[in-house]
Amino acid sequence: MPKAAPPRSTGLPLARLLTSLAPLLHEWLPRQRWFAGKGRPVTDFVLLTATELLPGFLHLLVRTEHAPLPLPADAAPVPADCYQLLIGVRDQLPPRLAPALIGRADKGPLAGHTVYDALQDPQSAALLLERLRTPGTVGPLSFELDPEVKVPPGLAPRLLGVEQSNSSLVYGDTFILKVFRRVQPGVNPDLELPWALARQGCARVPAPAAWFRTSQPQDATLGVLQPFLRGADDGWTLALASLAAGRAFTREAYELGRATAEVHLALADAFTPVTLGRPQTALIAAAMAERLDATAQAVPALAPYVPGLRAAFEAVAALDSAGTAQRVHGDLHLGQALCPADGPWSVIDFEGEPARPLAERRRPQPPVRDVAGMLRSFDYASCSARPPNPRWAADCRAAYCAGYAACSGSDPRESPELLRAYETDKAVYEVLYEARHRPDWLPVPMAAIRRLARD
């Protein structure tokens, strides 16, 4: 990927800014959908960088400090989280920006001014695109553009309102910018993998057009601009429409399996796979068991099923090999696949599971991990129907695996221990996620937990 010139400092007074912002962020930040510290009260903030993109438009990296949670004596401490905030500052907030309100500062350098989420302000969102169109640096921020891509000026922005762990802006129905809210050091896979796939000629994944990153406190990806697939529906929407109409979804599931296999084959060409011997396979199983135990402590409803679930991981530990590992999507589900009317499937959002460390998300994994994620997604969709339709899910699961096998030459169902283990691990992750973020959805993964504990 092309590199920008070294950054320069803007010298904003971090400590004084925090005097104005901290009281407002204490109230606003934990309410955001992308805030990862649910259930961990914020005790303090550390302002890592503050960059003025324009008067009244600030880019911030803020680290949150949390009250300690009761943990086993041998458990590692929970790391602090770093969040990317783009804030606007005005004397008064116009009514159209009322939903963006963070608060009114009553002390510090912003005293008497209104602070708001600038991504909801079309003027600020348009400026962000202009920064990406014209590569360069502002303080620690570097804005970079693929020289082969032309991004026209004046594209009208709109903020997508869907629930997600990041924020996305669509520009003129031509490009979409994903702004990573929780920032970790290193290259984000949502830039790294689509860039590599584009160089492999894989047409299933929109190629990055531009991106921005920070050099402080450590190098990290902050956002990625990609082509917007106008007129395409995501797999989740299409699956629910199929269920509501009483239609089969097997043709779509089969083609989605083929698309997944194509992406995996291209990733295997871009990044050298590794062989997983017995020691590596045992480590995978041990990590799954550790996540199970930690989740059972956090979600007591899981505890009765722990012995049955652990058996799936023990079966993997007993294998001589888990085959090969390679770079994978890492969080594949129906919402991460897009399909226009009568068009081919595309795969998006290669960030991986945002709650997991970036180093783990960039680690080679058995491809069956992605397959298991999609199988769980079919289950989620079928449980959303009224009444639930388990037969629909079973048919989709079989068709998806058949499509994957037809393209890759390897049927995931021929590795039953590994597939069950990764399905179980995914369901455990879902239990923790739903308990923290969407308690009303907790019965969906718990139904899978009961089934998997019996298998």
Residue, then its C-alpha position, 0 to 999 in steps of 0.5 A: m500500500p502507498k505510504a504518505a509523508p511523515p506527520r506533523s504535530t498540531g500541538l492542541p492542549l490535550a490536558r485542557l481539552l480533556t477538562s471540557l470533554a471528560p464530563l460529557l464523554h462519561e455520559w455519552l460514550p457508554r451509550q454508543r452502540w460501538f462502545a466495547g466497555k459495557g458493564r465496566p464503569v469508566t473511571d477516567f479518560v486519557l486524551l492520546t491525540a487531538t488534531e484540528l482538521l478545521p476550526g470547530f472540527l476535531h479528531l480525537l483518540v481517547r483511551t478509557e480507564h475502567a473500574p476493575l472487574p472481579l477476575p480469577a487470580d491467574a487472569a490477565p488484566v482487561p486492557a484499556d480501550c482506545y476510541q476514535l472520535l470526530i467531534g464538532v464544536r459550535d456555539q449553538l447546535p441547529p435542530r437538524l443536528a440534535p441527534a448528534l449532541i454530545g453535550r454542552a461544556d461548562k469548563g475548560p477551553l470549550a466552556g459555553h460551547t456545544v460538542y457533537d458527533a461530527l460524523q452526523d454533520p454533512q459539512s464535516a463528513a464532506l471535509l473528511l472525504e476531501r482529506l482522503r481525496t487529497p493525500g497528505t498529513v495533518g498532525p499524526l494523521s495520514f490520508e492515503l489514496d490508491p493512485e489508480v482510483k479517482v474519487p470525484p469531489g462533491l459527493a453528498p454524505r449520509l451516515l448509515g444508521v444500522e447497528q454496528s461496531n463502527s460508523s459508516l458514511v456513504y458518499g453519493d451512493t458511490f463510495i462507503l467510508k468505514v470509520f473504526r471506532r475502537v482502535q488498536p495498533g497495527v494494520n486493520p484486516d479490513l484494509e489489509l485483506p481487501w487490498a491483497l485480494a484486489r492484487q489477486g484479482c478477486a472480484r468478490v471483494p470491493a478494493p480499498a480506494a483510500w484510507f487514513r491512519t495515525s502514527q501516534p501513539q502507535d501506527a493504526t488504521l482509522g478508516v477505509l473508503q471502498p466502492f459502495l455496492r449500490g442496489a445490493d441487499d445484504g444476505w441477512t435482509l435477503a434471508l429474512a425476506s425468504l423466510a417471510a415469503g416461505r421461499a427456499f434460500t438454497r440456491e442463494a446459500y449454494e452460491l454464497g458457499r462458492a463465493t466464500a470458497e473463492v475468497h479463501l482460495a485467493l487469500a491462500d494465494a496472497f498469504t502462505p498457509v501454515t500446517l497445524g500439527r498436533p501441538q498447534t491443534a491442541l492450542i486452538a482447542a485450549a483457547m476455545a475452552e478458555r473462552l468458554d470458561a470465561t464466558a460461563q463466569a460472565v453469563p451464568a446461564l451458560a454454566p449448565y452446558v459447559p461440560g457438553l460444550r467442552a467435549a467438542f473442544e476435547a475432540v479437536a485436541a485429540l486430533d493429530s492435525a487441524g489441517t492448514a491455517q490461513r488468513v480468513h474473513g474472521d467474522l463471516h455471517l449473512g450481514q457481511a455478504l452483499c448481492p444485487a438483484d440476480g448478481p453475484w455475491s460480494v463479501i465485505d467487512f474483513e475486520g474480524e470480531p472487533a472484541r478480539p485483539l488485532a493480533e489474534r484477528r490477523r493470525p492464520q485460522p482454519p478456513v472452517r472458522d468462516v464456514a462455521g460463522m455462516l452456518r450460525s448465521f443461517d441459524y440466527a435467521s431461522c430463529s428470527a422467523r415466526p414461528p422459527n423454521p429449523r428446516w429452512a436453516a438445515d437446508c441452507r447449511a447443506a446447500y452452503c457447504a455443497g457450494y463451498a465444496a464445489c468450488s474449493g474441492s474440500d467439503p467442511r462436513e468432512s471435518p466434523e470435529l473441527l466444524r462442531a468445535y468452531e460452531t460451538d466457539k462461535a455460539v459461545y462468543e454470541v452468548l457473551y455478545e448478546a448478554r452485553h449488547r442485546p439481551d433480548w437476542l440471548p435466547v437465539p445463541m442459547a438455543a444453539i448452545r443446548r443443541l451443541a451441548r447434546d451433540 
